[in-house]
Amino acid sequence: MSWTVIQQSIPVFAQAFWLTLKLSFYGIIGAIIVGLIASFLRYFKVPVLRQISAAYTEISRNTPLLIQLFFIYYAFPELGIKISATAAGISGLIFLGGSYMAEAIYGGLQGVAKIQVESGLAIGLSRGQLARYVVFPQGLTLSVPAIAANVIFLIKETSIFTVIAIPELTNTALDQIGLYYHTDESLFVLVIAYAIILIPLSLILTWLERRARRGTFGN
């Protein structure tokens, strides 16, 4: 393994590193928003929209991200919808991640004691007030461990973006190997780059989980 080659490849990988972070950030934020909406529609049993939400969740969770990306990137233009590779990648991450976040958040909402929900209704809270003051704060706290696991999962899934030629970390590593045959060096930098993203994030999310458990259960 050549440290000179590794040093020379750092600028290229640095660009891919920041692009991966950007894609992950927008994809995860979008997934959480979609997950919140889908989980609330299901929890409050909103007619019609609840069924649409359930259908979306089943389709998203039971099809590979690879197929979803191919459909978004190659089929949409045939329908007259032009979309860039970056936008397709973020859309795919939101589509897949939204269903996982919906299940995670819904599980947390289900964990809210029924007596609290019934008490809120008894004192005259509207659905919106009940969600804001009773269900959402507790449910989201209970969802933290599952949401954290999904965040890590979605960041790893950005490696699939290489199939639509987005120059993220994995694509960059494959390009370097194809151009210069520096396989060991490229894979080493790739592993280190993902470790720099995921290890600190994992520690932060673990800390948040502990805080959430302490706030919920008082231990």
Secondary structure, DSSP 8 states (H G I E B T S, - for coil): --HHHHHHHHHHHHHHHHHHHHHHHHHHHHHHHHHHHHHHHHHTT-TTHHHHHHHHHHHHHTS-HHHHHHIIIIIHHHTT----HHHHHHHHHHHHHHHHHHHHHHHHHHTS-HHHHHHHHHTT--HHHHIIIIIHHHHHHHHHHHHHHHHHHHHHHGGGGGGGT--SHHHHHHHHHHHH--HHHHHHHHHHHHHHHHHHHHHHHHHHHHHHHHHHH--
